[in-house]
Amino acid sequence: MTDLVRLAEEWRDQDPDPETRAELDAILERNDLAALEDRFGAKLEFGTAGLRGALGSGPNRMNRVTVMRAAAGLARVLGPGRHVVIGYDGRHKSDVFAADTARVLTGAGLRASVMAGKWPTPVLAFAVRHLGADAGVMVTASHNPPQDNGYKVYWGDGAQIVPPIDQEISAAIDAAGRVDALPLGEDWQTLGHDDIVVPYLRALAALPLGDARDIAVAYTPLHGVGGATVSEAFRAAGFEVPVTVSRQAMPDPDFPTVAFPNPEEPGAMDLALELAAATRADLVIANDPDADRCAVGTPLPGGGYRMLTGDEVGGLLAEHVLRHTSGDDRLVATSIVSSSLLARIAADHGVRHAETLTGFKWIMKSGPGLVFGYEEALGYSIGSDAGLPVHDKDGVGAALAVAAMAAAAKRDGRSLPDLLDDQARRYGLHATAQLSVRVDDLSLIAKAIERLRTHPPERLAGRAVESAEDLSLGVAGLPPTEGLRYRLSGDARVVVRPSGTEPKLKCYLEVVVPVEGDDVAPARARAARELEDLKKDLAVALGL
């Protein structure tokens, strides 16, 4: 343990942050070896999602030393003279981490442009290409809990980094010395609203939005940074500005009204749904805290509202984009954990379809001609004949496209559920669900996957397991990734994988049920039962 004490003292002595220095002093004073092991026995790994973790002292936490070392690694890989755009959200210390990044980069001889405000992640992704920058950094932990922060890195194509760039940056971070020995600069450009938000909104105006605008929207940014930009985007596109949940309207890093600031989590949408009912809204929209994801809710015929799944929204948006774009070489893409419906939509419209690993960094690499990409975790990138304005998921652009789609349906006397029923009749009902297990001990996830790998189930929910694919070996030309995929009899599928950003094991389930006649309700009831049966059997197989 003397090594841990030495490491802690060395870290504290180079730390420019009085808060985390005081935290370490207190730990050392009480000789809390468990706390030292937690902070110094491991480190946050820099991967294709950059860095993400709890705030605090030590290499296994997000703090100013961790961020300055990350910036030094990025600077070493890029080299002097390169240009990096930096954005940040409203989380604790996001603005500090952004400024530290700019100091390290300019001190290493690079150019840095820092956003003047707390703006959405898609604004940063757009800015990289718009400004012709070599890379971008977004300080955000997206939809993680309040105690977390993170550090996303984008490359010159405006998309998140993929291997081997992440490994090169990680090695350069490991080679960085003490941060108190780094040369620091103060000469960087500040990007104002007119410099970058206005061009971003202008690019969104070119999306396939049609001409229907009569739609009343209840909206929440979930205490994040999307509110002002979404209002501007709706106004600029000719929509009525959404009515916003007042208690969640302004950025607040403590996220006081939700247990988790993720629109997929239970209870997160309660206030937005209450507002929708009170205002009789035609549509409910939510962004996660950095506004790169978009959640959608719709009224029910008998009253009340329901949230659509990411796959349901993805299917609707895919057809919306394909109806409003042209060309024989169009491509749509989604990830291996998303619904197989997109492949059937692509075939019906005569366009190409690609399946990628999980994460928008891979979707953006799926090939030329990409006009639409989505993943089931509420991420969508909407394009037009001119291409994709943002090479990442964009919750603001998606909100506009959903509003346009819903307004067109309303003008025709129809609704989003009606459009979903149309798809079910045409392609079969593709119903998806997720079994998600949050753990405190990450070794439980590894053990559960290994249990399935060595003892794969022969049947799940009465269906034969027709194939079991180990994704860690690489399948269908995809790079290796941790996870398993089972194809079941009767057109069903299960994918099991650890989350890349949270301590969760995620299982993605899909059943395809044919629709007999015009009434979709019996197929939906059957699909719901089959998904529940799949969840039960899979939970037993996992042993969690």
VENLIN-V928197 format. One record per run of one state. SS is the DSSP state (H for helix, E for strand, - for the rest). FROM is the first residue (numbers start at 1). TO is the last residue. If there is no record, write none. Layout:
# VENLIN-V928197
ss: <SS:SS>
from: <FROM:FROM>
to: <TO:TO>
This chain:
# VENLIN-V928197
ss: <-:H:-:H:-:H:-:E:-:E:-:E:-:H:-:E:-:H:-:E:-:H:-:E:-:E:-:E:-:H:-:H:-:E:-:H:-:E:-:H:-:E:-:H:-:H:-:E:-:E:-:E:-:H:-:E:-:H:-:E:-:H:-:E:-:E:-:E:-:H:-:H:-:E:-:H:-:E:-:E:H:-:E:-:E:-:E:-:H:->
from: <1:2:15:18:30:33:41:47:48:50:56:62:63:64:79:83:89:94:108:111:116:121:131:135:140:148:156:160:161:165:176:179:182:189:192:193:205:217:221:227:237:243:245:246:249:270:280:283:288:294:300:305:308:310:324:331:336:341:350:352:357:360:364:370:376:379:385:387:389:395:412:416:428:429:439:443:455:459:461:463:471:474:484:489:492:499:504:514:521:543>
to: <1:14:17:29:32:40:46:47:49:55:61:62:63:78:82:88:93:107:110:115:120:130:134:139:147:155:159:160:164:175:178:181:188:191:192:204:216:220:226:236:242:244:245:248:269:279:282:287:293:299:304:307:309:323:330:335:340:349:351:356:359:363:369:375:378:384:386:388:394:411:415:427:428:438:442:454:458:460:462:470:473:483:488:491:498:503:513:520:542:544>
